[in-house]
Each structure stands twice: as C-alpha cells, then as structure tokens.
C-alpha cells in the first residue's frame, strides 16, 4: 500500500485536540472550529537495498558527468566533503547515510588506486563536530582509517592558509573556499537533503566557504528576497549560491555531487504518536502521550534535553542521485517535495506551530531564544512554495518555552548577541550595519570557533537574518509558554495560553480570523495555491 | 530636639552585626543607634557656625557602620557618641562665612563639606595635604581641638545631619546652595563630590574604556559626573562608559546619566571582552572569567570582595582599578593584580581638583554643585523619612536597589519656615 499523502484537516466539533510540540514537552490544544491542520505525508518507502542504490547512482550519474569510477585515477587528489552535524534532524540511527555513501566512494577510489584522499566536514561557520559525532556520521571504519593520519579534517573558515579566493561573480561576490577542495582533482560532496533548501551549488559555495564569501548572501537583503528558501528559483540565497557554484566550476574545481533524501519516518516507535494524526491514535499512543507528558513535566530541563537529544531517528534512505550538481539537484528536489509536499489552498490569518527541541544548530545543545526565533520564523515559516501559509500582516503563534538559556561552549557569541545587540535593535538591517562586523571579526569568537566547538561569532546574526522575510511579512509574533523576558527581548509578544494568544492576535487580525496549524515535525512543505 | 545618636556599646554592635546578616539596615532597632533628645552641640571655637539640617542622606558608609561591619581601621578615627549624617543640606542659623569667603545670612541654604581637616581642627600650619587643598587626605583627622572624626557625622563634637537639633560646622565646610538647586539636588552634592574626585583622581586618558561596577548612589553619581565632566571638557572623553547595574531602574538611570551601556552585573565582563576585542582565559563552558585584555579603567563602586575580584578580572594589563565604594576587610586573590601589573587606586572624599583649562585648582564641591544642577541628581532621592521612622528609613536604604530606590534621606523640614534661598 502506498503511503498516504499530506492532508489538510478542517477542525470540527468531533476533532480531537491537536498535538503541539513545546520544546522538550508536548501539549494538546483544542483549535477553534474551522481551523485547518496541515499534516505531513506518511513516510515514503525506504530503498530496499541502499548500498546497491548508492553504487548504482555513482555509476549512473546524472547530467554531463562521467561515472565516478571513470573520474578516479592513481596519483590524483581526491577530497570527499560531507554535510555536518546539522543534518539530518534528529540524527539518524546508524548507519548514517554519509557513512554508507562514503564507504562506497572509498571502495571505488581504492579500486582505482587513489591514495591521496582527504575527508572534509563542510562546516561553513558551524561548530566543529566532536569525535563521537564524526564517528557516528562516518562509521568507525572510516574514522579510524582517516582521523589518526590527519586526513579527516573540518573546514576552517578562519584559516587563511587553507582558503583560496577563486574570484568574484558578475555581481562582485567574493568566492573563497577550502583550499584542499579547490586544489583537488575531484571534489565529491556527500549531501543529506533533509529539505529542499539543502544541496545544489549551496553545498560547496556555502559549506566550504569563508566569512568573506558567505557575507554576500547571508545578509538581510538576500534573506528578505528568498521567498522561500525551499523554492530555489524564488530564493535569492540560492541564486547567489548558483552564481558562486558556476564560478567555482569555471575555476576548474570539478565537483561530483551526491545527494540523498530520507523519508520522514522521524521518530522511533516509542514516540510513534508524534507522527500520527490525533484521531488515529491508538490506546497505546494515548497512554504514551499521557505518560510521557506527565513525566516530562516533572523532569528538570537539562535531563529532558538529554533524553530528547539521545533520540536517533529511523529515517531511511529514500533516494540517491549523483553526478553533475544542477542535474542531480533537480531530481533531489523533486524527491524531497514528493515526500514532504502538501497542497494547501489559500493563506491564513493566523499560523500556529509547536516548535520541537531541536533545530540544525542545537544538536546536543540548548535551543536558545535566538534559535527558537530562527526555527519558527526562519525555517518553519519558510516551509512553503508559492506564498507563505500566513498572509502578509498576519500573526504567527509559536509554542515553545523559550528559556533565557544558552550553551556557553557552543553559542558564546549568541549570548552577547542576545544581551547586547537585541537589547538595542531587532531590525536585521540595523544590526547588520552596526554590529555584524565587530562580531564576525572578534578574535575570541574566532579562537573558539577554530579550537573548540563554538559557532562562529557572526552566526547569531545569520540566525536573525533567516527571520528577516518573516519579520517583514508578519503583523505580530506571539510565543505561548515562553519566558516573557526572553520573548520580549526577541521583539515578540508573550502569552501564557493559546487562548490568550488568540485574543492578542485579535488586535491584528480581527475577531474572526482564519487559523492554520503546521503539524510538524515530521517536516512538511506547503504548496500554497 | 530629637537626634539619632550612635553610642559605643559592644553588645549592641554584636547584635547589629548578627541581625544585619539578614539584610543591610535591618539592625537599626537593636544596634547602637537610638533616638534621643539632644541639645545642639556647642561651637568648638571661632569660625564655627550652627547649621540646621533640611535633608540628610543615608550613605552606604553609614549603613556599614550601623550594621557593625565597618573596618576596625576606623575605630580610632571616630569619637563616641556621635550623630551620623554627613550628606547634609541645611541652613545657617546665624551670620556665617562660607568656604569661599562669602557672607551667609541667617537662613541661607548650605551644603556641608563634612571632612574635618586642619582648618576645622584649628591646626595651623596645616598638613601638607590640606595646604595643597586635598582636605580628604588630611593627616590630622584624629588631632587638634576636636575629638577624632574623619568627617562630621563621625565626630562627637560636631553633631551630624540626622538631628533636628542641628550641628556645628566650620566655615571651611560651608558652601552656599544656588537657587537653582532643590533641596534634593543639594543633599546629593556630597556624594557627587566624591564621584567628581574619583573621576579626576583616576587619571583618565582620551578614548579609554571605562567600566563602573555598581549602580547605587556612588556608581550612578560617578557615571553622571564622568559623563558631565567629559562633555564639558574637564576630563578626557572615554571610548565607552559601561556600567554594571544589578537592577532595571539602576540601568535606566545610568543610561540617562550618560552610560554607553548599563547592564546586569553578570553581563559586564562579556561586554568588556567584546568591546576590548580581547580573549578570555579558559573555556566559556567552564565559566572563563579572566580576560586577556579588558577595560583601561574600572571604578569599583561597591567595595566588596566580589566586586574587586570582578574589577581585576576585566581590567587590562597595566590598567587601573579605582576603589570608590568603601571596602572593609576582604578576602581577595591578588595574583592577577601582580601578574598583570594592575594599579589599585583608592578614591576618598574631595578637596580641590586640577581640571584642564583652569588656571588654579578648583574646589571639588564647586564642580559637584555644577554637576548636581546639570544632572538634577535630586532625582536619585527616592524617599524621605522623618527621624522618628529611622528604622524604616534604614531598612529602606539597606534594600534600596531591590526596592527600586537609590538614595534615602531624612527629612527635617517639618515645622520650619522656608529657608532663604529655597526655590519658590
């Protein structure tokens, strides 16, 4: 039986309460009659034999690329780059798809007699991965073969000796990327395309770039004109990355792109209710919900965080394609939409969403208020094609505890951004002009980014820029259940209950607004007609 | 006439020390302070004049004394019993002369410069410090024809501001209050003078980064004084004036008074680090505290072990820490002071100051009067109490920050005719 597609439910009197994520907790909310709830499609079928599928993709490339074995020869420099810890979410059960792909690539390289191989984690300005994270992504066999010899590296966007400036695009954008990759005979980039935004030219042009390069598209202007990030032709972010990617190719950097998609089987059986539709919950689901909610309500936040971050997703490989970047990405994007797309008719006055415990930037870490904003306004708001789910001037209601809490090791510059920048302005353009450079070039942040496990000093700005389109589009943002002081610092309105939030929203959208709830995760993308 | 009298009573000292651990100012009822009927003090000699207080502030040093927690260093520099109160605006009761040599008609409003230097003590020739105008550094505060007392309010012979009976003041201590200053502005002139002196004593250089720890009366007046003096060319302009203020109202006032940033205490080190573009020692996860660079100049307006340690953590190598808040015995790790060659500077009271462009030293109180008027520092007076409610007043002062207040004062204006020079 084929999986059921996504679904838009209209709430009526018989509709059970709707599940909202609430950080490391959940809540059930009874939405007003007439509200819509958008559910993700059920997981598409996993590939029966992933290893064979990977091998087939490598030997039957898309576009004008030759098969991978034909590109490999003795004496060549081969660099294998891979997505970092920000993908997939939650981290997947072993074996990670990166491990499966890289093992095949390495087998082919070994068969061709290639012995100059280096692995590069494509961090961009993210934090360095820890050894357990690298072992999980690559598998112990690959890790042991490369790491002890210094052949497993993590991209360092602040190491001038290991960066190469390839030139400027016709728009004057600097293209500066990892030197090892740029000077290799072949770059193999292994992607996990969790959402339609991932992959394409963005892999190399962003994942292996420096701040000097990234600042050309990670800025308020570009982000405001990316409508949405999930719809590459309408995304200025992607347009800039495509310009850069083509310059990289024209510079002689040959990229063999491997993109993988996962189905949205997101949570293990113990949390099966999280990806079911509420009226289909079994007795066991209801009991699990009740028991876990009660237990989590009594669990201290750090312990609840540890429990959730130990979840390993049963995500399964649903497609793999390889070859020339743009040809590969076109197929990948279609596959992502096939898994996650849901047709939705028309926009809504109020969009509600429950935010989970995790986003790309807090794996094994704290979902600080800036990340809450970024997940809600940057990611979930942008899970659309065509038009945003919520109308211009409408209201976004988030549910999340939004604690005034930061991981000091992972997010040191976030703390200062929250305390010092957001205290003065929430306007992305103003902060871009007044504060970005001082954070981006701060020697302490750079030191921590390079030597510890800290996000780059400029990263919180980028998180805020991700929100730029939503901030401009929305009439108000309300956070239910959040720390009021933290919520206000973000420039949003706190509400203690959903009913309060709806009353507050009434000031903006009137007394009879339409309401749509984005029931995610599992991830879905709304094709808004 | 009623006055609050502080007596030497070891049992009450001990009780005050014990109870004050529950909160500053809470020991007023059982400590060595009592409300008593007193006569006005006798004039100690020529040049002395009776003064009737209008408002008299409660200073942090008063609270420390009442809490039984002041340093034993002061034991020989005070004489008992004394009437506290050294932040005083009052009126002269008879024809008098001011420190500037002006004739003061009876009823003229004056502020008291409470330091009891050589002139007040009848010592001639004066000590080197007094001769140079640095009366705060007087070598004779325990000598001369007065009993010991480094200031009015700690001397058995002069009375103090917490008295309806009045006090006596030497003409070298009297400064006429301009019409433009309210009583509330005037009662803050003494702490403003301390702040002015601290700023000018610190040797601020152009474009230095300044951090201020603490935003009670001392920290706020220092912030305002520095901003005003820099704005009027009397001291160099700092590149930033960063103020650590625990409470939101303190942050707001500090900003109004000219702070570049006023933020909770725990955030100061991070802001100083970022603005000085320095590194920190250790990992942020481990709560790294010591900056490799830091502020050029740190004013510690608290005087506790914690505030001093914080100051040493955020000052740059070869920077200066100026101790403005009154310290007592503190337990402190001075390794960073030694290793980073930091200067620790005391700043006490006032006298006269050298300011750019002025041909001769300027009295600190003259500058303070100007600052108080320009900044309307009377806004810092959050509440006033009659002497009879001294227990409430002292408890309020001891919890001023938490209760949204800054300066608490005694109001002795009841049953008095309007003073000459009061604003109409």
Interface residues (C-beta under 8 A of the other chain):
Chain A: X407 X408 X409 X412 X415 X416 X419 X420 X423 X438 X439 X442 X443 X444 X447 X448 X452 X454
Chain B: X261 X263 X267 X270 X271 X273 X274 X277 X278 X279 X280 X283 X284 X285 X287
